[in-house]
């Protein structure tokens, strides 16, 4: 192999460098700047000084790249156990503010985000890593950036769930049993618990709440978490209740009681339903 550009030397030295002038190469495709960071961190290489300088200078150019291409590169980056280190490098090279415009206004928000990603990255769960990164950002802002990235509805729904429940670690041990079971039945319960543990460790340096959540979850029989309802809408309509909102409220109340293990069989549930319907109909008379 004839090496005209010193590539073998750079490989041996652990250096990421562009071929030719760095500013020209990056101007041809600004996404190469993110890719340079990903390769450097993944291979445990350093970025050559002139290459790094060009990235800092041209960092705003990343905003010219389509959201879909940026998301694709970030997904590869955040699937690695070195995801936290890669994010740190993006900020050092001035890329992060242009990749996540308006999401991280100061180091007070960026540094904890990187710490969270570092704490969960070894699990190689890309969705969890994105959740750890974005969980202090407003839900509206995350919806906007996810839309710009062209991410799937499945990914968007995962981010929204994790954000909507990001602080539940503070109250989960004291939740009503029905609320706690609904949380357990959520599509990202396991990821949520990982995220809660990391947030608690960063904020309090302890894991007391996370341990309480684990103990409480361990006392709940799996078949009682999201059982088929003892009473359905058709049952209530047969008893004479047809008004939609009242029907929905009573169904919710009955299912809450079932999850709270206050109603354990259909016979008792029907009796309670009859009383509630009678009370509801009396109010209308």
Buried (B, 14 or more C-beta within 10 A) or exposed (E): EEEEEEEEEBEEEEBBBBEEEBBEBBEEEBBBBBBBBBBBBBEEBBBBEEBBBBBEEBBEBBEEBEBEBBBBBBBBBBBBBBBBBBBBBBBBBBBBBBBBBEBBEEEEEBBBBBBBBBBBBEEEBBBBBBBBBBBBBEBEBBBBBBEBBBBEEEBBEBBBBBBEBBEBBEEBBEBEBBBBBBBBEBEBBEBBBBBBBBBBBEEEEEBEBBEBBEEBBEEBEEEBBEEEBBBEBEBBEEBEBEEEEBBEEBBEBBBBBBBBEBBEEBEBBBEBBBEBBEEBBEEEE
